[in-house]
């Protein structure tokens, strides 16, 4: 039975070859689009439940005074705290975009244990006010190594800033963002006092560590209540909610990508259904002969369904196999736009499910129709 299915499935080589090509492209495109959606949410999925983010209630573009630090520290449930400012410099050209943050190194990396730095490099980083630490992916992209000097042209903070690369951090796993650039907040603040006196001792966000993740909502409420009716009221939320806020800004794009991925599968389903139907019509005489020899309608249905699934699974597996190199090429092309870009097991399972679904749905109608045909009517097609 299996040998018969395989022989019949690939009998019409040109037709099946073109159908397979369409299946491979469709399954591969579906997987790539699903991976893009996953990459958009990767930052939120990699967050920790033990961290809160406190920002200005109006907008991220409005800073908060550094003296909020001690007041937040004294709030019940707060275990640790750090702070950061978005730097926003340009490396050579605007196309070379990557996240840049001025942070208080010791407390920040204490709150982010998933960033691992060599001990000697870490000591050198703390000693150098102009020192910087970058992720492994970012360093590989630009060919940076420890000891290099990296110039950035300031946009928010004017002037040319020169940093000494003192360390490269590695992520604890493949879900850790290794495309970020960190500099000393103290150096930024010190220089800002000279070039932008009004911006000194200001903080973009506070990162708050929790004793108990279950108390996230209560601690968030306590922090925001502490700064009610001040000149800079705060909004505190979990790190995941903070990240999802950025994702929400591009929700329309994500919906469009998801719709396109579904449309691709619908199109290849129509193509596959047409191929199976044409093949079945051409073999009416064969199916009638099989029934005349004593094979049951169930055998006919199984034969058509098996052929359709064989073609669909072949195209699906080839499409899945090609998804990985195509995804790698895409990730290299977009650089740090998607810090985490990997084909997940869920995506592979969805691709496989789509291939099986296309194979079954394409064969349903032809299989039922051919199994019900009268032997006499079918034998008329033999000639």
Secondary structure, DSSP 8 states (H G I E B T S, - for coil): -HHHHHHHHTSSHHHHHHHHHHHHHHHHHHHHHHHHHHHHHHHHHT--TTEEEEEESS-TTS-EETTHHHHHHTSTTEEEEEEEEE---BSSSTT----EEEE-HHHHHHH-TTEE--HHHHHHHHH-TTEEEEEHHHHHHHT--TT-EEEEE-SSS-SEEEEEEEEEEEESSTTS----EEEEHHHHHHHHHHH-GGGTTEESEEEEEES-GGGHHHHHHHHHHHTTTSSS-EEEEEHHHHHHHHHHTTHHHHHHHHHHHHHHHHHHHHHHHHHHHHHHHHTHHHHHHHHHTT--HHHHHHHHHHHHHHHHHHHHHHHHHHHHHHHHHHHHHHGGGSS-----HHHHHHHHHHHHHHHHHHHHHHHHHHHTS-HHHHHTT--
